[in-house]
Amino acid sequence: MKVMLRAIMRILPGKMAEAMELFKEMMAIMKKRGIPFPTPRTYSPFLGGGDALHTMIAEIEWDSFAAVADMYEKSSADPEIMALMPKWDTVEESHRIELYMVIPE
């Protein structure tokens, strides 16, 4: 069963560029370490709600929930990734994760 993970990040005013760089840095570490992480689709609201200047949304589609769990397990055990976590406190107001089942066409 395919799963889509959606991360909704409210970024502190004036910190969007920093947050985007931090996100890229985390993705680079995961790639370097061989931690499976499909290429995310990243965007911000334009119409219909949300604060475009302070919201970043990342959507990642996985082949299974087990693959998502494997990524979290491996990334949580990686000291370089864990060293980045306190930096998120300096750029992020809130962070919410949603998991969706992908409906087959």
C-alpha positions in Angstrom: 0.0 0.0 0.0 1.5 3.3 -1.0 1.7 6.0 1.6 2.0 9.8 1.3 3.6 11.7 4.1 2.8 15.4 4.3 4.9 17.7 6.5 3.4 21.1 7.2 6.0 23.5 8.7 5.2 26.9 10.0 8.4 28.9 9.7 9.2 31.9 11.9 9.1 35.3 10.1 12.3 36.0 8.2 13.5 32.4 8.5 12.2 30.8 5.3 15.5 30.8 3.5 17.2 29.3 6.5 14.6 26.6 6.8 14.9 25.7 3.2 18.6 25.4 3.5 18.3 23.2 6.6 15.8 21.0 4.7 18.3 20.6 1.8 21.1 19.8 4.3 19.0 17.1 5.9 18.2 15.6 2.5 21.9 15.6 1.5 22.8 13.8 4.7 20.2 11.2 4.2 21.4 10.6 0.6 25.0 10.4 1.7 24.1 7.9 4.4 22.0 5.8 2.1 18.8 6.5 4.1 15.9 6.0 1.7 14.0 9.2 1.2 12.1 9.7 -2.1 12.4 13.2 -3.6 9.9 15.4 -1.9 7.6 17.8 -3.6 7.9 21.1 -1.6 5.6 24.0 -1.9 3.8 26.8 0.0 0.2 27.9 -0.1 -0.9 30.4 -2.8 -4.7 30.5 -2.5 -7.2 28.9 -0.2 -5.7 29.4 3.2 -2.4 29.3 5.0 0.3 31.9 5.2 2.5 31.6 2.0 5.3 33.6 3.5 5.6 31.4 6.6 4.5 27.9 5.5 6.5 25.2 3.8 4.8 21.9 2.9 6.7 18.8 1.8 4.9 15.7 0.3 6.7 12.5 -0.1 5.2 9.3 -1.5 6.5 6.0 -0.2 5.9 2.4 -1.3 4.7 1.3 2.1 4.3 2.4 5.7 7.2 0.1 6.6 9.4 2.2 4.3 8.4 5.4 6.2 9.1 3.6 9.6 12.5 2.5 8.3 13.5 6.0 7.3 12.5 7.4 10.7 14.4 4.6 12.5 17.6 5.1 10.5 17.5 8.9 10.5 16.8 8.9 14.3 19.9 6.8 14.8 22.2 9.0 12.7 24.2 11.5 14.8 24.7 14.0 12.0 20.9 14.2 11.4 20.2 14.4 15.2 22.8 17.2 15.5 20.6 19.3 13.0 17.4 18.9 15.1 18.1 21.8 17.5 18.6 24.1 14.5 14.9 23.5 13.6 13.9 25.2 16.9 15.5 28.4 15.6 13.5 28.5 12.3 10.3 26.6 12.9 7.2 27.7 14.8 5.4 24.4 14.4 5.7 21.1 12.5 2.9 18.7 11.7 3.1 15.3 10.0 0.1 13.7 8.2 0.1 10.3 6.7 -2.3 9.4 3.8 -3.1 6.2 2.0 -2.7 6.6 -1.7 -5.9 5.6 -3.5 -5.0 3.5 -6.6 -6.3 4.8 -9.9 
